[in-house]
Amino acid sequence: MRRLALAVLVLLAASAEAQEVDYFAIRKSFGLYGAVYEILASEYVDAIDAEALMRSGIGAMTGSLDPYTVYYDEATAAASRLQQGGDVGGVGVVVAERGGRLVVVSVLDGSDAERQGLRAGDTVVSLAGQMAAGLAAQRANGLLRGEPGSTVPLEVTREGEAEPLRFVLVRAGDPDTEVTYSGFLGDPAEGVGYVRLGRFLQDAAGQVARAVAGLQEDGELRGLVLDLRGNPGGLLDQAVALSGQFLPLGTVITQTRGRAAGTDQTYHTQEPPTVPDLPVVVLQDGASASASEIVAGALQDHDRAVIVGETSFGKGLVQVVRPMPYGTALKLTVSRYTTPSGREIQRLTYAQGTEATEAGPGRTFETAAGRTVRSGVGIEPDVAVSLGEESELERALVRSAAFLRFANRFAADTPTLPTGFRVDDALLRRFQQFVEGEGLDYRTDAERTADALADDLAGAGYDGATRALRDLREAVAREKARDFERHADRLRSSLRQEILSRYVGQQAQTVDALSEDAVVAEARRLILDPAAYARALSR
């Protein structure tokens, strides 16, 4: 009890350093909290776990602020420190839950797992001495990581194999894993380079620099597509360093504004640019957040890159991790960041103890060339291109692991992938028959709306309207039966990628996926058409 009380004291002492602090309110609140805590811990009718009670109190405090302010217990804090740069390695495997089971979803090219023959689609029976049943995917992936050179046992089942397969995988130091792929798009002679950055962790900017240098060594690089789609962000210094590869030395990248001393900062590039004149297109989507938005916002404000895709997530809050007693830690929001022009990126407004609300478009600002950009909405693209949203059918197929199980069966029946493989009408029909045979059932938004309306009509006694609604529901069912036909193109693409993962490595899968990606196609078109690129930067 005393050690957790000490943690709260440290927290309050730290907060007392902030500006405009009501010291009386702090002392009063801490006194009340301590009194309530002591009475509950010592007098409640049932025995209480004192540490769990304290954690609940801390969780309630942080939960009333924003979703990014959280308390880390000893284990979580240690794992966070390890992820941020400790000596840790993996086996090149990612597992995820599919259809209620832990399944291998990717195997890294060149990893020990690939060398030993582990495949995407394998179902995990046990790993690191623990049975997979009931094991969360996050925990399982954590068990696969550890000290480089150490080993981890893994047992899986595979479609077409009568007995489980057992592996002893050797952990290796992580390669440049933040850059998940780099290469040329289309014909290498066109010189359109592509780099996908997954996160902004340690050395992310350095990994991008090495990837770009590698492209320059492999051929004439005429333009670069930097893919930040799905990138949730990470370290601020890496975002500044990455932006600096394209902008002059001393250029403003972002400003942060907070309440505590030292949180008002302006961040500039620290090194001369490595590719100062190379045409750049940045790809983003609704999951591009935080550090991704710092990079996109800086390059957009300085008219240095064309932003293509969807509006970004809109996370303009900066967190720091403060060490706490006994190996714990507190991650808290300390400031907001703005782009060089002064616009805020944060989309949601959090007020203590209330639900988050949309900030909505705020003031307008101008880029260096005079283009209008809006505050409070994330980063809006210069050229909007979307791959569209998953349909209810697609989400149901993923949840039920239908793509995965069909691909496993296909691979078991087809040892070698046919030359020029594609998902033709016949194979798509086979997949549909497989799904129907599995009895897949899913509810659409339209059906849920009809169900709710039916209850309201029945409660009101509107029998005529209820009969009309019955006819409408039958029409919805007929339309739903056409979902496979309506979403055939997206289903073909998802099924193709799942099947390919049984035969080729991640690099080959990525090349294939990029060849069908409409957002990438638009970026490539802009690089190859200097006039179109210039127009996009003058809108």
RAHUPE-V230459 format. One record per helix or strand. SS is the DSSP state (hx for helix, st for strand). FROM is the first residue (numbers start at 1). LEN is the number of residues. If there is no record, write none. Layout:
[[SS	FROM	LEN] [SS	FROM	LEN]]
This chain:
[[hx	2	14] [hx	23	21] [hx	50	14] [st	70	3] [hx	74	10] [st	89	2] [st	93	6] [st	101	7] [hx	112	5] [st	123	5] [st	130	2] [hx	137	7] [st	146	1] [st	151	7] [st	165	6] [st	172	2] [st	179	6] [hx	188	3] [st	192	6] [st	200	1] [hx	204	15] [st	223	5] [st	234	1] [hx	236	8] [st	252	7] [st	265	4] [st	279	6] [hx	291	11] [st	306	4] [st	317	7] [hx	325	3] [st	329	11] [st	344	1] [st	348	2] [st	357	2] [st	364	3] [st	372	3] [st	383	2] [hx	392	8] [hx	402	12] [hx	425	13] [hx	445	16] [hx	463	18] [hx	483	4] [hx	488	13] [hx	506	10] [hx	518	11] [hx	530	7]]
